Amino acid sequence: MNTLEAIKARRAVKLYDANHRMTDDEISGLMSLAVLSPTAFNIQHWRFVVVKDPQLRRQIRAAAWDQAQVTDASLLIVLCADLKAWEKQPERYWANASKEVQDYLIPAIDQYYRGKEHVQRDEAMRSCGIAAQTLMLAAKAMGYDSCPMDGFDFDQVAKLIKLPDDHVIALFVAIGKAIQPAKPRGGQLSREEVVFTDTF
């Protein structure tokens, strides 16, 4: 499936074949694509918690209003971000760049984020959103369906996955084999209502 087809075919699917298992190669391939998602200053601050333990999946389902896709999908990924990645050895993010680029970008990272907690969080959410879309489109191209989720108790899930204090959870992505197609689209706003040229 090409990218344009995947964009049109991707839907939020809620019901999955609980007996289907993705192979380790499929999961590895999917995560290899996810980490190619762009981030500001290339700080790669997303963190992907691939939840495999069945008991933990059941506990997370309880914290997610008993939504079946948490346990029944082949794969559950909790997308998180390290809010302080910008100050943790930022030279790593440009290790392969020229000295000129390093000398410009590494101080710029500090200037952009230091003392700006709202910017750190905003960037984390943007980056996780982009990574989630990468996961969902890649999954669709591989023949799988997916569901982005924010319907859960964030604090409870943070405890369950032992989220570090300087990290934040953005959303879940459940991926697997649908057992029934998504319902028809609920209603699409016209492009005239959502697309503008130059100004509102």
C-alpha positions in Angstrom: 0.0 0.0 0.0 1.4 3.4 -0.9 1.4 6.4 1.4 -1.6 8.1 -0.2 -3.7 4.9 0.1 -2.7 4.4 3.7 -3.8 7.9 4.6 -7.2 7.4 3.0 -7.6 3.8 4.5 -6.4 4.5 8.0 -9.3 4.6 10.6 -9.5 4.3 14.3 -10.4 0.7 14.9 -11.7 -0.5 18.3 -12.2 -4.3 17.9 -9.2 -6.6 17.3 -8.5 -10.3 17.0 -7.2 -11.0 20.5 -5.5 -14.2 19.3 -3.4 -12.5 16.6 0.3 -12.0 17.3 2.7 -9.7 15.4 6.1 -11.3 14.8 9.2 -9.8 16.4 10.4 -8.8 13.0 7.2 -6.9 12.3 7.4 -5.1 15.6 11.1 -4.3 15.1 10.4 -3.0 11.6 7.5 -0.9 12.8 9.6 0.7 15.6 12.5 1.2 13.1 10.1 3.4 11.1 8.7 5.2 14.2 12.2 6.4 15.2 12.6 8.1 11.9 9.8 10.6 12.9 11.0 14.2 13.0 11.7 16.1 16.2 12.7 19.7 16.7 16.5 20.1 16.8 16.6 16.3 16.2 16.5 15.7 20.0 14.5 12.5 19.5 12.7 12.9 22.8 9.9 10.4 22.2 10.0 7.2 24.2 8.0 4.2 23.1 6.9 1.8 25.8 5.9 -1.4 24.0 3.6 -3.2 26.5 4.0 -6.9 26.2 3.2 -8.3 29.6 -0.4 -9.6 29.6 -1.0 -8.7 33.3 0.3 -5.1 32.8 -2.0 -4.8 29.7 -5.0 -5.8 31.9 -4.0 -3.2 34.5 -3.7 -0.6 31.8 -7.1 -1.6 30.4 -8.6 -1.1 33.8 -7.1 2.4 33.8 -8.5 3.0 30.3 -12.2 2.7 31.1 -12.1 -1.1 30.2 -11.5 -0.4 26.5 -11.0 -3.7 24.8 -8.3 -2.6 22.3 -5.8 -2.2 25.2 -5.6 -5.9 25.7 -7.0 -7.3 22.4 -4.8 -5.4 19.9 -1.6 -7.2 19.0 0.5 -4.3 20.1 0.0 -1.6 22.6 2.5 1.3 22.5 2.5 4.1 25.2 4.0 7.1 23.5 5.9 9.2 26.1 8.5 12.0 25.9 11.5 12.9 27.9 10.9 16.6 28.7 14.5 17.2 29.6 16.1 15.4 26.6 17.2 18.8 25.3 19.8 19.1 28.1 20.9 15.5 28.3 24.1 15.4 26.3 22.7 17.4 23.4 25.9 16.9 21.4 24.6 13.3 20.7 21.9 14.7 18.4 24.4 16.2 16.0 27.3 13.8 16.4 27.6 13.2 12.7 27.3 16.9 11.7 30.1 19.2 10.9 31.8 21.2 13.7 30.2 24.3 12.2 26.7 22.9 12.5 27.4 21.6 16.0 28.8 24.9 17.2 25.6 26.6 16.0 22.9 24.1 16.9 24.0 22.8 20.3 23.9 26.2 22.0 20.7 27.0 20.1 19.0 24.0 21.7 19.8 25.3 25.2 18.6 28.8 24.3 15.3 27.5 22.9 14.3 25.3 25.8 16.0 26.5 29.0 13.5 27.9 31.5 10.6 27.4 29.1 8.6 24.4 30.5 5.6 25.1 28.3 7.9 24.9 25.2 9.4 21.7 26.4 5.9 20.2 26.8 4.5 21.6 23.6 7.4 20.1 21.6 6.9 16.7 23.4 3.3 16.6 22.4 4.0 17.6 18.8 6.7 15.1 18.4 4.6 12.3 19.9 1.7 13.2 17.6 4.0 13.0 14.6 5.4 9.6 15.8 1.9 8.3 16.4 0.9 9.1 12.8 4.1 7.5 11.5 3.2 4.3 13.5 -0.4 4.3 12.3 0.4 4.8 8.6 3.2 2.3 8.7 0.9 -0.2 10.4 -1.7 0.3 7.7 0.9 -0.2 5.0 1.8 -3.5 6.7 -1.8 -4.7 6.7 -2.7 -3.7 10.2 -5.2 -1.4 11.8 -4.7 1.0 14.7 -6.3 3.3 17.2 -4.8 6.4 18.8 -6.0 6.8 22.4 -6.1 9.4 25.1 -9.0 7.9 27.0 -7.2 6.7 30.1 -6.1 7.8 33.6 -2.7 9.3 32.8 -1.5 9.3 36.4 -2.5 5.7 36.9 -0.8 4.6 33.7 2.3 6.6 34.6 2.6 4.6 37.8 2.0 1.3 36.0 4.8 1.9 33.5 7.1 3.5 36.1 7.3 6.8 34.1 10.3 8.9 35.1 9.5 12.2 36.8 10.9 14.2 33.8 8.8 12.3 31.3 5.2 12.8 30.1 2.7 10.4 28.5 1.2 11.8 25.3 -1.1 9.0 24.0 -1.4 5.3 23.3 -1.4 3.6 19.9 -3.1 0.2 19.7 -2.2 -1.9 16.6 -3.6 -5.2 15.3 -5.9 -7.2 13.1 -9.4 -5.7 13.0 -12.3 -8.1 13.4 -14.7 -5.7 11.9 -14.3 -2.6 9.8 -14.4 0.9 11.3 -17.8 2.5 11.2 -18.5 5.1 8.4 -16.9 8.4 9.0 -19.0 10.5 11.3 -18.9 13.6 9.3 -16.2 15.5 7.5 -16.0 19.3 7.6 -15.8 21.0 4.3 -12.3 22.2 3.2 -13.7 25.7 3.0 -14.3 25.6 6.8 -10.8 24.4 7.7 -8.4 25.5 4.9 -7.5 29.1 4.5 -5.2 31.0 2.2 -2.8 33.5 3.9 -5.2 34.7 6.6 -8.6 33.7 8.2 
